[in-house]
Amino acid sequence: MPSLLFHGAAREVTGSMHLIECNGHRIALDCGLFQGRRAEAHEKNLRYPCDPKEIDAVILSHAHIDHSGRLPCLVRDGFAGPVFATPATRDLAEVMLADSAHIQVEDAAYFNKGRARHGEKPIEPLYGPEDAARCVRQFETVPHDTEFTVVPGVQAAFYQAGHMLGSAGVRVRFAADDRQPITLVYTGDAGRFRMAILNDPAPWPPCDYLICESTYGGRTTGSPEEVCGKLAKVLNETFERGGKVIVPAFAVGRTQALLYHFHSLLDKGEVRSHPPLFVDSPLAVQATEIFRRHTECYDPEAQALAAKGMMLGCPRCRFIRDVEESKALHERTGPLIIISASGMCETGRILHHLKNNCADPRNAILIVGFQAAHTLGRRLLEKARQIRIFGELYDVRARVHVINGLSAHADASELESMAAGLAEGCREAFLVHGEPDQSEALAARFRARGFRRLRIPARGERVELT
């Protein structure tokens, strides 16, 4: 019988990785980076559920770093099998993993300057650019809705998740000689309906076992329709004060959605002025080009705005690659908008923009997505009066705004609705990728919908699929 070993994103949000063992083979569902307290996350990122040489294949649901970010480590440490992904996921993962490697090296160098001053030993980056490039060569692309053989006796297919460009849920089918095959569905990160740019999620396939994310398992987030009104209000009020709008945002997916909404507001005349908009992220430049290539992922509204030439750029929108151009933004006065990575304010150029702008009460910091526990983004979300960046304390006087409707994660009611049709045939559901209170809240909803057996697995927990 196949079994599941839960390794990452078990009773927490980051580090997604679940190991399938079947007929002597091992298959990983995702291989994500742990994020949070730096020392704790670093220690977790160095450990695997088994020797990487013993893993036969990885099925990658999407390219976000908390799902893909440890693949370079896995390959460096001996994994030699295929990484199955959709074409758009493969293209995004190539640039995202390269960027992640660059950040690992850059941040280690920055921290080591301070450590040297205090006589402390230098730290090593988790991986480098050569590791990222090597792992991408092991990708094998499969379109949505196309069945493929993972290992002998195990078939899989991707279905549209609606979470980010190329994202997929995964249906895995285990062959059995003397009875019906066992079917496992892994939602990856479940997306939302009516989101900017992307096609809507497909129905979840019937299954015997379900691994379901629960990031917003106890929350109802704002509807996508509310985003434009809230965004217009923050922009107009900040511009009138002469301030800057600083937006920590994932370079892939969230940045493009913000560009889409901003240009939609301009098109409708709902933003009263058009100051410069800077996307300060080399990764966002590359990702935007990939978005332009994969128009098969666009919904009809995105197609229409793209036809006007306004969806992913305009004359006053500048994409910043060079580090010196990024530093020059610190000298500019408002009004303006800076969108910069990372989305949880843990690494990258956003730390420098927050450091230089958080103390000015004219400015606004706009939080547009989930912030995991123990991250700098969560401390901003919780209205911290001071924040620590690169070991130094800074006062927060800028206004902190939150727009939840931009989240690409399905909320509690959406997850409940998508799962409802599976309850009768599902033998057991496992809730992952959520903080414990969110997973517990979703479990209560699932029970009310008729799920007979539910589990919130701990890291290292093993389950037989009988």
C-alpha positions, 0 to 999 in steps of 0.5 A: 500500500502507498503511504504519506510522510508529511515533512513540510507545511505541516501545522505551519505555512511554509516549506511544503513537502509531502513524501509518497512511498509506493512499491519501493519508490519515493515521490515528493509533492513539492520541495519548498523553502521554510521561512520565518525565524532565520536560525530555525528556518535555516536548520529546517532547510538543511533536513530532508525526510529521507536521503535525496538520492532515494527520491525518484521524482518530484511533482511541483504544484507551482513555482512559489518559493515556499513550494519550490525553493529547496529543489536546488538543495535537493539536487545538489545533495543527490536527487537525480530524478525528474521534476514534473511541472506545467510549462508556465511553472517550469519557466517561472521556476527557472527565474525564481530559483535563480533569484532565490539563489542570488538572494541567498548569496547576497544576504549571506554576504551582507550579514557576514559584514556585521558578523565580522565586526563582532568577531563571529564566524561567517554563515554560508548561503543555503545554495548558489546560482549553479545549484539553481541552474542544475536543478532546472535541467531536471524539469519535465513539463506536462500541460494541465489535464494530461496524464503522465507516468511518475514511476511504474504503477503511479499516474498523475495529472495536473488540473488548473488551480487558479493560484498563480501562472501555471499553478496546478493541483495534482491528482495521483493514481496508484495502480492495484492488481486486485481492486480499484486504484487509489486516488490522492488529490493534492490541492497545492495552493488553491486559488480563487475565482474572479482573480485578476489575470488568471483562469478560474480554478477547475473542480477538484477531482474525486478522490480517496484521499485529499491533501488540502491547504488551509492557509485561510481555513478560518478567515474570509478575505475580501472579495476580488471586486473590493480590491480596486476601491480599497487600492484607489483610496490608499493611492489617492490619499497617500499621493495627496500627502505627497507620500510614497506607497511602499508595497512588499509583494511577491515578484511573481503573481502579486506584482503582476496583479497589482500592475493589472489593478493599477492600470485598470484604475487608470483606465477607469479614471479612479486614480486621480493622478499618475505618479511614477510606478517602480517595480524594483525587482529583477525577478519581476522583470523576467516574470512579467515577460513570462506572463506575456508568453503564457497567455493561455493562462489569461481570463477574458478580462485580462485579454481585453486589458492586454489588447489596450497595452495597459495590463503589464506596463505603461510609459510611467511604469519602470522596471528596475534591474540594476542595483544602483538604480534601486539605490537611487530610489532612496533619494526620490521624493513622493508621490510615487509607488514602489513595488518590491520583493519579497512578499513577506519582507524577509529578503531582498530589496524591500528591506532597504525600501522599508528601512528608508521609508518606514519612519515618514508619516506621509508614506504608506506601507501596503500589505497585500498578502499573507504574512507568515508567523515570525516574519517582518511582514507579520510584525508590520501587519500587527502594527509594530511600533518598531521593526528590526532590519539588518540588525538595527531598530527603526521606528514605524510612523508610515501608515500601514494598510492591508488589502486582503482581497489580492490574496491568491489563496482561497479563503475558508468559504471557498475551500469549503465550497470546492471540497464539498463534492468530495466528502462522500467518497473521501476516506480521509482528508489531511489539512496542511499549509496552515497555522494550527488555528486555521487548520482547525477552523477548516476541519470544523467546516469540512466535518459539517460538510460530511467528511468522516475522517480529518487529520492535521498531520504533524511534521514527520507523521506517516499515514498508510493509504489503504 
